[in-house]
C-alpha cells in the first residue's frame, strides 16, 4: 500500500492539471461576484485628477480592463463603442492596464472612445485586486458598486445578449 501512495498522489495531481487544461478560460469563476468592487484610486488617462471606486457608484455600468497591445481589446472595441451610444447606452469605465499613456491616447483617437472615464493602472495592482487574468476583462457593476458578472476575453454580441443583458434587465427591475 505504501508503495502505491506516491503513484496515487501523482494521479490525483495529474487529474486536477488535466481538468484545468481543458477548462474554458472564459468561464473561470470570480470570488468577487456579489461583492463590492475593490477600493481604488488611479490617475486619469490624459486628464487631471483621479478615478476611484466612488466614481462608479450610482449607475449600472461596466468596467473594462484593456490595453493597446491586447488583440482581444481591438476585437471588442467596436462593440464597446456601440454599447456606449444610443438610448440604451451603458457607462463604461476603462482601466488601461500596463500600457504606455501615449499609445493609449493615440489608440482611442484612431478608434474612438467608448469610455466615460479612463483610469490608468501602470503597475497592475488594481487589476490584481479585481482578479484580472489578462486583458480584456469586463465586469458588470450595479448602482451600489457590487460586481454581478465577469467576462474574460473579448466581448461579442452573443455574450452581451446571453450573459450581460439578462442581468442588466434584472438589475433594472
C-alpha positions as CSV (number, residue, x, y, z in Angstrom):
1,X,0.0,0.0,0.0
2,X,2.7,2.5,0.9
3,X,4.5,1.8,-2.4
4,X,1.3,2.8,-4.3
5,X,0.8,6.1,-2.3
6,X,3.2,8.2,-4.5
7,X,1.6,6.9,-7.7
8,X,-1.9,7.7,-6.2
9,X,-0.8,11.2,-5.3
10,X,0.6,11.7,-8.7
11,X,-2.6,10.6,-10.4
12,X,-4.7,12.9,-8.3
13,X,-2.5,15.9,-9.2
14,X,-2.5,14.9,-12.8
15,X,-6.3,14.7,-12.9
16,X,-6.5,18.3,-11.5
17,X,-4.0,19.5,-14.0
18,X,-5.7,17.8,-16.9
19,X,-9.1,19.3,-15.8
20,X,-7.7,22.8,-15.7
21,X,-6.0,22.4,-19.2
22,X,-9.4,21.7,-20.8
23,X,-11.5,24.2,-18.8
24,X,-12.9,27.1,-20.7
25,X,-10.8,30.0,-19.6
26,X,-13.7,32.5,-20.1
27,X,-15.7,30.5,-17.5
28,X,-13.3,31.0,-14.6
29,X,-15.4,31.9,-11.6
30,X,-14.6,35.1,-9.8
31,X,-14.7,35.2,-6.0
32,X,-15.8,38.9,-6.3
33,X,-19.2,38.2,-7.7
34,X,-21.8,39.6,-5.3
35,X,-19.2,41.7,-3.5
36,X,-18.4,45.4,-3.8
37,X,-15.7,46.5,-6.3
38,X,-12.3,46.8,-4.8
39,X,-11.3,50.2,-3.4
40,X,-9.0,52.0,-5.8
41,X,-7.8,55.4,-6.9
42,X,-6.0,55.7,-10.2
43,X,-4.8,58.6,-12.3
44,X,-7.0,59.6,-15.3
45,X,-5.7,59.0,-18.8
46,X,-4.8,62.3,-20.4
47,X,-6.5,64.4,-17.7
48,X,-6.0,65.8,-14.2
49,X,-7.4,64.0,-11.2
50,X,-8.2,60.5,-10.3
51,X,-10.7,57.8,-11.0
52,X,-11.9,55.9,-7.9
53,X,-14.3,53.2,-6.9
54,X,-16.6,56.0,-5.5
55,X,-17.0,57.5,-9.1
56,X,-18.6,54.2,-10.3
57,X,-21.4,54.0,-7.7
58,X,-24.8,55.3,-8.8
59,X,-25.4,53.7,-12.2
60,X,-25.3,50.2,-13.6
61,X,-22.0,50.2,-15.5
62,X,-19.2,48.2,-17.0
63,X,-15.6,48.2,-16.0
64,X,-13.4,47.2,-19.0
65,X,-9.8,46.3,-18.5
66,X,-8.0,47.0,-21.8
67,X,-4.6,47.7,-23.3
68,X,-3.3,48.8,-26.7
69,X,-1.2,45.7,-27.0
70,X,-4.2,43.4,-26.5
71,X,-5.6,41.7,-29.6
72,X,-8.9,40.9,-27.9
73,X,-9.3,44.6,-26.9
74,X,-9.2,45.5,-30.6
75,X,-11.7,42.8,-31.4
76,X,-14.3,44.0,-28.9
77,X,-13.7,47.8,-29.3
78,X,-16.4,48.5,-31.9
79,X,-19.0,46.7,-29.8
80,X,-18.0,48.8,-26.8
81,X,-18.5,51.9,-29.0
82,X,-22.0,50.7,-29.8
83,X,-22.8,49.9,-26.2
84,X,-21.7,53.4,-25.1
85,X,-24.1,55.2,-27.6
86,X,-27.8,55.4,-28.2
87,X,-30.8,55.2,-25.9
88,X,-29.7,52.0,-24.2
89,X,-26.1,53.3,-23.6
90,X,-24.4,52.0,-20.5
91,X,-21.5,53.8,-18.9
92,X,-18.2,52.1,-19.5
93,X,-15.2,52.8,-17.2
94,X,-11.9,51.8,-18.8
95,X,-8.9,50.7,-16.9
96,X,-5.9,51.0,-19.2
97,X,-3.7,48.2,-17.9
98,X,0.1,48.1,-18.0
99,X,0.2,50.3,-21.1
100,X,2.0,53.4,-22.4
101,X,0.0,56.6,-22.0
102,X,0.9,58.0,-25.4
103,X,-0.1,54.7,-27.1
104,X,-3.4,54.5,-25.3
105,X,-4.3,58.1,-26.2
106,X,-3.4,57.6,-29.8
107,X,-5.3,54.2,-29.9
108,X,-8.5,55.9,-28.7
109,X,-8.1,58.9,-31.0
110,X,-7.8,56.5,-34.0
111,X,-10.6,54.0,-33.0
112,X,-13.0,56.1,-30.9
113,X,-13.5,56.3,-27.2
114,X,-16.4,54.3,-25.6
115,X,-15.3,55.2,-22.0
116,X,-17.0,57.7,-19.7
117,X,-13.8,57.6,-17.6
118,X,-10.4,56.0,-18.1
119,X,-8.2,55.1,-15.2
120,X,-4.5,54.1,-15.8
121,X,-3.2,51.1,-13.9
122,X,0.5,51.3,-14.8
123,X,1.7,48.7,-12.3
124,X,-1.4,46.4,-12.5
125,X,-2.1,46.5,-8.7
126,X,-5.7,47.4,-9.2
127,X,-6.1,44.7,-11.8
128,X,-4.8,42.2,-9.3
129,X,-7.4,43.4,-6.8
130,X,-10.1,42.8,-9.4
131,X,-8.7,39.3,-10.1
132,X,-7.7,40.1,-13.7
133,X,-6.1,37.3,-15.6
134,X,-5.4,39.3,-18.7
135,X,-6.9,41.9,-21.0
136,X,-9.6,42.2,-22.0
137,X,-11.9,41.5,-19.0
138,X,-15.2,43.2,-18.4
139,X,-17.2,43.5,-15.1
140,X,-20.8,44.3,-14.7
141,X,-21.4,46.6,-11.7
142,X,-24.7,47.5,-10.2
143,X,-25.6,51.0,-9.0
144,X,-24.4,50.1,-5.5
145,X,-20.9,49.2,-6.8
146,X,-21.4,45.4,-6.5
147,X,-20.0,43.1,-9.1
148,X,-22.6,40.9,-10.8
149,X,-20.7,39.4,-13.7
150,X,-17.2,39.0,-15.0
151,X,-16.3,38.1,-18.6
152,X,-12.8,37.1,-19.6
153,X,-11.9,37.7,-23.2
154,X,-13.3,39.9,-25.9
155,X,-17.0,40.8,-25.7
156,X,-19.1,39.6,-28.5
157,X,-22.7,40.4,-29.5
158,X,-23.7,36.9,-28.4
159,X,-22.0,37.2,-25.0
160,X,-23.6,40.6,-24.5
161,X,-27.1,39.3,-25.3
162,X,-26.8,36.0,-23.5
163,X,-24.8,36.9,-20.4
164,X,-24.9,40.7,-19.7
165,X,-28.4,41.8,-20.8
166,X,-30.4,39.3,-18.7
167,X,-28.5,40.5,-15.6
168,X,-28.9,44.2,-16.6
169,X,-32.6,43.7,-17.1
170,X,-32.9,42.0,-13.7
171,X,-31.0,44.9,-12.0
172,X,-33.2,47.5,-13.6
173,X,-36.4,45.9,-12.1
